Amino acid sequence: MKIVGAGLQAFADSTGFTVADFNQRFPWLGADLQTVRNSFIKPRLGHEVSRRLCVPIGGGKALNVAVSQHSNEENSGKALVLVHGLGGSESSSYMENTAQYFYAQGWHVYRMNYRGVGASRETSVPPYSAGLTGDMRAVLRAVAAEEGVDKVCAMGFSLGGQLLMRTLGEGDVEPKLCAVVTVSAPLDLATSQQKLERRRNALYVRYLVGNMKKDMEGISHPAITMPLDEIRSVLAFDEHVIAPYFGFASAQDYYRCVSCKMVLEKINIPLLAIHSEDDPWIPVEDYLSARWPVNAAAGALLLQKGGHVGFHGSKASVAWFKPAAATFFKNFT
């Protein structure tokens, strides 16, 4: 386990911040089995969704957020916003299982859906992008404005982590936001796309692109430059759907303009970016070469094993990143 970033290292040195060691859970050994295990885990939302929060994002559109409001008054002021990854939604197994974990600890939990995804399909249209930081700010501010919410934390998975870090780096962040944890987030969208679309990852790509195309079912737009049924790669989807829809010259222009790696140094909110060196999608080299903040408790925690949004450990029934995140949040709430 390795800390990368002077700010996070200084925080660990001054507070004694530590997390438990991680050992892979048999038989889920290796990057790929750690990654795909999420597909075999049933969501465990062991409580009712209290209500739904509709967050306006302009143009008559709104994002739909599932709210799990805990009844424990002692901890009622803490709210956690969960942000899903590419091709996911509030119902992804890692979203529901993480919601259940923190709900059981007395948090109010808010599971965000991107534009046109899940329950947001009723109030907005796809596609979404990794650069819609205005949407992220709107959700954070709406949660902070909720009655009884005193402190807000956020946790982003994969692309959701990228969106959170990009938002932090751009600034103008909700004042009640205390700390952020990301899990397996891409820092540079261009290098991540290249690693993801290696030949060995063909099944992953097929799964992701299939989900992205499902999100677009029934949607047409004159800016889209290729029929959806002809798209076979993430690069092609970004080149012919995302880039033209959001006004970028190309997929590479989109990657360059919105990647969070370019603004990491400006982050001034406590941040724990959890990543595995064996992640089959996201290059660890980006974490090692990133310019992390010096004057904030922010940086990366790198593990040798864990796959992509995996971290299924041998000594617990929950993924390792959940208690690790809870330990980090405890320092700021």
C-alpha positions as CSV (number, residue, x, y, z in Angstrom):
1,M,0.0,0.0,0.0
2,K,1.5,3.3,-1.0
3,I,0.5,7.0,-0.5
4,V,1.1,9.3,-3.4
5,G,0.8,13.0,-2.8
6,A,2.6,15.3,-0.3
7,G,-0.7,16.6,1.0
8,L,-2.1,13.2,1.9
9,Q,1.2,12.0,3.2
10,A,1.4,15.0,5.6
11,F,-2.2,14.3,6.7
12,A,-1.3,10.7,7.4
13,D,1.9,11.6,9.3
14,S,0.1,14.2,11.5
15,T,-3.0,12.3,12.3
16,G,-1.8,8.7,12.2
17,F,-4.4,7.9,9.5
18,T,-4.2,4.3,8.5
19,V,-6.4,1.7,6.9
20,A,-6.5,-2.1,7.1
21,D,-4.3,-4.2,4.8
22,F,-6.0,-5.6,1.8
23,N,-5.8,-9.3,0.8
24,Q,-7.8,-10.7,-2.0
25,R,-10.8,-12.9,-1.3
26,F,-10.6,-16.5,-2.6
27,P,-11.4,-17.5,-5.3
28,W,-11.6,-13.9,-6.7
29,L,-7.8,-13.7,-7.3
30,G,-6.3,-11.4,-9.8
31,A,-7.4,-8.2,-11.5
32,D,-10.1,-9.6,-13.7
33,L,-11.8,-11.8,-11.2
34,Q,-11.8,-8.9,-8.7
35,T,-13.4,-6.7,-11.4
36,V,-16.1,-9.0,-12.6
37,R,-17.1,-10.1,-9.1
38,N,-19.4,-7.1,-8.9
39,S,-21.5,-8.7,-11.7
40,F,-22.1,-11.7,-9.5
41,I,-23.0,-9.7,-6.3
42,K,-26.7,-9.0,-5.8
43,P,-27.5,-5.5,-4.7
44,R,-28.2,-5.3,-1.0
45,L,-30.3,-2.3,-0.3
46,G,-31.8,-3.6,2.9
47,H,-34.0,-0.5,3.5
48,E,-36.6,1.5,1.7
49,V,-35.7,4.6,-0.3
50,S,-37.3,7.4,1.7
51,R,-38.0,9.6,-1.3
52,R,-36.5,11.1,-4.4
53,L,-34.7,14.4,-4.8
54,C,-35.3,16.1,-8.2
55,V,-32.3,18.5,-8.9
56,P,-32.8,21.1,-11.7
57,I,-29.9,21.4,-14.1
58,G,-31.4,23.9,-16.5
59,G,-33.4,23.8,-19.7
60,G,-36.3,22.2,-17.9
61,K,-34.2,19.2,-17.0
62,A,-33.5,17.6,-13.7
63,L,-31.5,14.8,-12.2
64,N,-33.2,12.2,-10.0
65,V,-31.4,11.2,-6.8
66,A,-32.5,8.3,-4.6
67,V,-32.6,9.3,-0.9
68,S,-32.1,6.9,2.0
69,Q,-32.8,9.0,5.0
70,H,-31.6,7.4,8.2
71,S,-33.7,7.7,11.4
72,N,-30.7,7.8,13.7
73,E,-30.9,11.4,15.0
74,E,-27.5,11.3,16.6
75,N,-25.9,11.1,13.1
76,S,-28.6,12.7,11.1
77,G,-26.5,15.7,10.0
78,K,-24.1,13.6,7.8
79,A,-25.0,13.1,4.1
80,L,-23.1,11.0,1.6
81,V,-23.5,11.4,-2.2
82,L,-22.7,8.4,-4.3
83,V,-21.8,8.8,-8.0
84,H,-21.8,5.8,-10.4
85,G,-19.5,4.9,-13.2
86,L,-19.8,4.6,-17.0
87,G,-22.8,2.5,-18.0
88,G,-24.1,2.4,-14.4
89,S,-26.9,3.9,-12.4
90,E,-28.1,4.2,-8.8
91,S,-29.0,0.5,-9.1
92,S,-25.5,-0.8,-9.8
93,S,-24.4,-3.3,-7.2
94,Y,-21.5,-1.2,-5.9
95,M,-23.9,1.7,-5.5
96,E,-26.6,-0.1,-3.6
97,N,-24.1,-2.1,-1.4
98,T,-22.2,1.0,-0.5
99,A,-25.4,2.8,0.3
100,Q,-26.4,0.0,2.6
101,Y,-23.1,0.1,4.3
102,F,-23.1,3.8,5.1
103,Y,-26.9,3.8,5.9
104,A,-26.3,1.2,8.5
105,Q,-23.7,3.6,10.1
106,G,-26.2,6.3,10.4
107,W,-25.6,8.4,7.2
108,H,-28.2,9.9,4.9
109,V,-27.3,8.5,1.5
110,Y,-28.0,10.0,-1.8
111,R,-27.5,7.9,-5.0
112,M,-27.1,10.2,-8.0
113,N,-28.2,9.3,-11.5
114,Y,-26.6,11.0,-14.5
115,R,-28.6,12.6,-17.2
116,G,-31.0,10.2,-18.8
117,V,-29.9,7.3,-16.7
118,G,-32.1,5.2,-14.4
119,A,-34.7,7.3,-12.7
120,S,-33.2,10.5,-14.3
121,R,-34.6,9.2,-17.6
122,E,-38.0,10.6,-16.5
123,T,-36.7,14.1,-16.1
124,S,-33.7,14.5,-18.5
125,V,-32.3,13.0,-21.7
126,P,-29.0,11.3,-22.4
127,P,-26.1,11.4,-23.1
128,Y,-24.0,12.4,-20.1
129,S,-20.3,13.2,-20.1
130,A,-17.3,13.1,-17.8
131,G,-17.2,16.9,-17.8
132,L,-20.7,17.8,-16.6
133,T,-19.4,19.4,-13.4
134,G,-22.3,21.8,-13.3
135,D,-24.6,18.8,-12.7
136,M,-22.3,17.6,-9.9
137,R,-22.4,21.0,-8.3
138,A,-26.1,21.1,-8.5
139,V,-26.5,17.8,-6.8
140,L,-24.0,18.7,-4.0
141,R,-25.8,22.0,-3.4
142,A,-29.2,20.4,-3.3
143,V,-28.1,17.8,-0.8
144,A,-26.4,20.5,1.3
145,A,-29.7,22.4,1.3
146,E,-31.7,19.5,2.7
147,E,-33.2,20.0,6.1
148,G,-30.9,18.7,8.9
149,V,-27.8,18.2,6.7
150,D,-24.8,19.8,8.3
151,K,-21.9,18.0,6.6
152,V,-21.7,16.4,3.1
153,C,-19.2,13.9,1.8
154,A,-19.1,12.3,-1.7
155,M,-17.8,9.1,-3.1
156,G,-17.4,8.4,-6.8
157,F,-16.8,5.2,-8.7
158,S,-14.7,5.0,-11.9
159,L,-16.1,7.8,-14.1
160,G,-18.0,9.2,-11.1
161,G,-14.7,9.7,-9.4
162,Q,-13.3,11.6,-12.4
163,L,-16.4,13.8,-12.3
164,L,-15.9,14.6,-8.6
165,M,-12.2,15.3,-8.9
166,R,-12.8,17.5,-12.0
167,T,-15.4,19.4,-10.0
168,L,-13.1,19.9,-7.0
169,G,-10.3,21.1,-9.2
170,E,-12.4,23.7,-11.0
171,G,-13.4,25.2,-7.6
172,D,-16.7,26.8,-6.6
173,V,-17.5,23.9,-4.4
174,E,-20.4,23.6,-2.0
175,P,-19.1,24.9,1.4
176,K,-20.6,22.0,3.4
177,L,-18.5,19.5,1.3
178,C,-16.1,18.0,3.9
179,A,-14.3,15.2,2.1
180,V,-14.3,13.0,-1.1
181,V,-13.3,9.5,-1.8
182,T,-12.9,8.0,-5.3
183,V,-12.5,4.4,-6.3
184,S,-10.7,3.4,-9.6
185,A,-11.2,6.8,-11.2
186,P,-9.6,7.6,-14.6
187,L,-7.4,10.7,-14.3
188,D,-6.6,11.1,-18.0
189,L,-9.4,10.0,-20.2
190,A,-7.2,9.5,-23.2
191,T,-4.7,7.1,-21.6
192,S,-7.6,5.3,-19.9
193,Q,-9.4,4.8,-23.1
194,Q,-6.2,3.4,-24.7
195,K,-5.7,0.9,-21.8
196,L,-9.4,-0.1,-21.6
197,E,-9.6,-0.9,-25.3
198,R,-6.6,-3.2,-25.5
199,R,-7.5,-6.5,-27.1
200,R,-7.5,-8.4,-23.8
201,N,-10.4,-6.2,-22.6
202,A,-12.7,-6.9,-25.5
203,L,-15.5,-8.3,-23.3
204,Y,-15.3,-5.4,-21.0
205,V,-15.7,-3.0,-23.9
206,R,-18.5,-4.9,-25.3
207,Y,-20.3,-4.8,-22.0
208,L,-19.7,-1.0,-21.5
209,V,-20.6,0.0,-25.0
210,G,-23.8,-2.1,-24.8
211,N,-24.9,-0.3,-21.7
212,M,-24.0,3.1,-23.2
213,K,-26.1,2.3,-26.3
214,K,-29.0,1.1,-24.1
215,D,-28.9,4.5,-22.3
216,M,-29.4,6.1,-25.7
217,E,-32.3,4.0,-26.9
218,G,-35.0,6.1,-28.5
219,I,-32.8,9.2,-28.6
220,S,-31.7,10.9,-31.8
221,H,-29.8,14.2,-32.3
222,P,-28.6,15.8,-35.4
223,A,-25.1,16.2,-34.0
224,I,-24.5,12.5,-33.7
225,T,-22.4,11.4,-36.6
226,M,-22.8,7.6,-36.6
227,P,-25.7,5.2,-36.2
228,L,-25.6,3.7,-32.7
229,D,-25.8,0.1,-34.0
230,E,-22.5,0.6,-35.9
231,I,-20.6,1.7,-32.8
232,R,-18.4,-1.0,-31.3
233,S,-15.9,0.9,-29.1
234,V,-15.8,3.5,-26.4
235,L,-13.6,5.7,-28.6
236,A,-16.2,5.5,-31.4
237,F,-19.0,6.4,-29.0
238,D,-17.0,9.4,-27.7
239,E,-16.0,10.4,-31.2
240,H,-19.4,10.2,-32.8
241,V,-21.8,10.8,-29.9
242,I,-20.3,12.5,-26.9
243,A,-17.9,14.9,-28.7
244,P,-20.3,16.3,-31.3
245,Y,-23.3,16.4,-28.8
246,F,-21.3,18.5,-26.3
247,G,-19.5,20.7,-28.9
248,F,-16.0,19.2,-28.9
249,A,-14.0,18.9,-32.1
250,S,-13.2,15.2,-31.5
251,A,-13.0,12.5,-28.9
252,Q,-9.4,13.5,-28.2
253,D,-10.4,17.2,-27.8
254,Y,-13.1,16.0,-25.3
255,Y,-10.6,13.9,-23.3
256,R,-8.1,16.8,-23.2
257,C,-10.7,19.4,-22.1
258,V,-12.4,17.5,-19.3
259,S,-9.8,15.1,-17.8
260,C,-9.4,15.8,-14.1
261,K,-5.6,15.2,-14.1
262,M,-5.2,18.7,-15.5
263,V,-6.7,20.3,-12.4
264,L,-5.8,18.0,-9.5
265,E,-3.2,20.4,-8.2
266,K,-5.9,23.0,-7.5
267,I,-8.0,20.7,-5.2
268,N,-8.3,22.1,-1.7
269,I,-10.8,19.6,-0.3
270,P,-9.7,16.4,1.5
271,L,-9.5,13.7,-1.1
272,L,-8.6,10.0,-0.9
273,A,-8.2,8.5,-4.4
274,I,-8.2,4.7,-4.1
275,H,-6.7,2.8,-7.0
276,S,-5.1,-0.5,-7.7
277,E,-1.9,-1.0,-9.6
278,D,-3.4,-4.0,-11.4
279,D,-6.6,-2.2,-12.6
280,P,-7.2,-3.6,-16.1
281,W,-8.8,-0.3,-17.3
282,I,-7.1,2.6,-15.7
283,P,-3.3,3.1,-15.8
284,V,-1.6,3.5,-12.5
285,E,1.1,5.5,-14.2
286,D,-1.3,8.5,-14.3
287,Y,-1.6,8.3,-10.5
288,L,2.2,8.3,-10.1
289,S,2.8,11.2,-12.5
290,A,-0.1,13.4,-11.3
291,R,0.6,16.7,-9.6
292,W,-1.4,16.2,-6.4
293,P,-2.1,19.1,-4.1
294,V,0.5,20.1,-1.5
295,N,-1.6,22.2,0.9
296,A,-4.7,19.9,1.2
297,A,-5.2,16.4,2.7
298,A,-5.5,15.0,-0.8
299,G,-3.7,12.3,-2.8
300,A,-3.9,8.7,-3.9
301,L,-3.7,5.4,-2.0
302,L,-2.4,2.7,-4.3
303,L,-2.8,-1.0,-3.6
304,Q,-1.0,-3.7,-5.5
305,K,-4.2,-5.7,-6.1
306,G,-7.9,-5.0,-6.3
307,G,-8.9,-4.7,-10.0
308,H,-11.4,-2.1,-11.1
309,V,-13.9,-1.1,-8.4
310,G,-13.1,-4.5,-6.9
311,F,-11.2,-4.7,-3.6
312,H,-13.0,-7.8,-2.4
313,G,-11.1,-8.7,0.7
314,S,-10.6,-12.0,2.5
315,K,-11.5,-10.9,6.0
316,A,-14.8,-9.0,5.4
317,S,-18.2,-9.4,3.8
318,V,-18.0,-5.9,2.3
319,A,-15.5,-4.5,-0.2
320,W,-12.3,-3.1,1.4
321,F,-12.9,0.4,0.1
322,K,-16.0,0.9,2.2
323,P,-14.4,0.8,5.7
324,A,-11.4,2.6,4.2
325,A,-13.6,5.4,3.0
326,A,-15.5,5.5,6.4
327,T,-12.2,5.8,8.2
328,F,-11.2,8.7,6.0
329,F,-14.5,10.5,6.3
330,K,-14.4,10.2,10.1
331,N,-11.5,12.6,10.2
332,F,-13.6,15.4,8.7
333,T,-17.2,14.8,10.0
